[in-house]
Amino acid sequence: MTFTVIMIVCVGIVLGIAAMFGAAVSKGYDYKHKVDPLPDDADHYKYEFDEDKKSDAN
């Protein structure tokens, strides 16, 4: 009897963790990114990088 109760509690915990993991992954895919990870214009990225270096030097 005790073993059965412990197994049911353990399975419940595992299913709860799996559900939380699934919710976190789903929410991550729904997130709208504000910065394009793959900019179309490589020169534009280089220009921004150069500007950042200049502002850091000041």
Backbone hydrogen bonds in HBPLUS format (Angstrom, degrees):
<---DONOR---> <-ACCEPTOR-->    atom                        ^
c    i                          cat <-CA-CA->   ^        H-A-AA   ^      H-
h    n   atom  resd res      DA  || num        DHA   H-A  angle D-A-AA Bond
n    s   type  num  typ     dist DA aas  dist angle  dist       angle   num
A0005-VAL N   A0001-MET O   3.16 MM   4  6.49 159.9  2.20 151.9 156.5     1
A0006-ILE N   A0002-THR O   2.99 MM   4  6.24 163.4  2.02 153.4 158.1     2
A0007-MET N   A0003-PHE O   2.92 MM   4  6.12 158.1  1.97 148.9 155.0     3
A0008-ILE N   A0004-THR O   2.95 MM   4  6.16 158.2  1.99 149.3 155.1     4
A0009-VAL N   A0005-VAL O   3.00 MM   4  6.22 160.2  2.04 150.5 155.6     5
A0010-CYS N   A0006-ILE O   2.93 MM   4  6.15 160.5  1.97 149.0 154.6     6
A0011-VAL N   A0007-MET O   2.89 MM   4  6.07 163.1  1.92 151.8 156.2     7
A0012-GLY N   A0008-ILE O   2.95 MM   4  6.09 155.3  2.01 143.8 151.1     8
A0013-ILE N   A0009-VAL O   2.93 MM   4  6.21 152.9  2.00 148.4 155.5     9
A0014-VAL N   A0010-CYS O   2.96 MM   4  6.23 163.2  1.99 152.4 156.6    10
A0015-LEU N   A0011-VAL O   2.92 MM   4  6.12 162.3  1.95 152.0 156.7    11
A0016-GLY N   A0012-GLY O   2.92 MM   4  6.08 149.8  2.01 142.9 151.5    12
A0017-ILE N   A0013-ILE O   2.95 MM   4  6.22 158.9  2.00 152.6 157.5    13
A0018-ALA N   A0014-VAL O   2.95 MM   4  6.17 159.0  2.00 148.4 154.6    14
A0019-ALA N   A0015-LEU O   2.94 MM   4  6.12 152.0  2.02 142.9 150.2    15
A0020-MET N   A0016-GLY O   2.99 MM   4  6.25 157.4  2.04 147.7 153.6    16
A0021-PHE N   A0017-ILE O   2.90 MM   4  6.13 156.6  1.96 149.5 156.1    17
A0022-GLY N   A0018-ALA O   2.95 MM   4  6.17 162.0  1.98 147.4 152.1    18
A0023-ALA N   A0019-ALA O   2.94 MM   4  6.17 153.7  2.01 146.7 153.8    19
A0024-ALA N   A0020-MET O   2.95 MM   4  6.16 157.1  2.00 147.7 153.6    20
A0025-VAL N   A0021-PHE O   2.98 MM   4  6.23 161.9  2.01 154.6 159.1    21
A0026-SER N   A0022-GLY O   2.99 MM   4  6.09 160.8  2.02 145.2 150.9    22
A0027-LYS N   A0023-ALA O   2.92 MM   4  6.07 159.4  1.96 147.9 153.5    23
A0028-GLY N   A0024-ALA O   2.95 MM   4  6.11 148.5  2.05 142.2 151.1    24
A0029-TYR N   A0025-VAL O   3.06 MM   4  6.37 149.7  2.15 148.6 155.6    25
A0030-ASP N   A0026-SER O   3.13 MM   4  6.39 139.4  2.30 141.2 152.3    26
A0045-TYR N   A0041-ASP O   3.39 MM   4  6.81 153.3  2.47 144.2 150.4    27
A0046-LYS N   A0042-ALA O   3.04 MM   4  6.36 157.3  2.09 147.3 153.6    28
A0047-TYR N   A0043-ASP O   2.89 MM   4  6.15 154.6  1.96 148.8 155.6    29
A0048-GLU N   A0044-HIS O   3.00 MM   4  6.31 159.8  2.04 149.4 154.2    30
A0049-PHE N   A0045-TYR O   2.92 MM   4  6.15 158.0  1.97 151.2 157.4    31
A0050-ASP N   A0046-LYS O   2.92 MM   4  6.15 157.7  1.98 149.0 154.7    32
A0051-GLU N   A0047-TYR O   2.97 MM   4  6.22 156.0  2.03 148.8 155.4    33
A0052-ASP N   A0048-GLU O   2.96 MM   4  6.23 152.2  2.04 146.6 153.9    34
A0053-LYS N   A0049-PHE O   3.06 MM   4  6.36 153.7  2.14 146.4 153.1    35
A0054-LYS N   A0050-ASP O   3.03 MM   4  6.30 151.7  2.11 145.8 153.5    36
A0055-SER N   A0051-GLU O   2.97 MM   4  6.25 158.7  2.02 149.7 155.0    37
A0056-ASP N   A0052-ASP O   2.99 MM   4  6.18 145.4  2.12 143.7 153.0    38
A0057-ALA N   A0053-LYS O   3.14 MM   4  6.31 139.6  2.31 138.9 148.5    39
A0057-ALA N   A0054-LYS O   3.21 MM   3  5.22 128.0  2.49  94.1 107.2    40
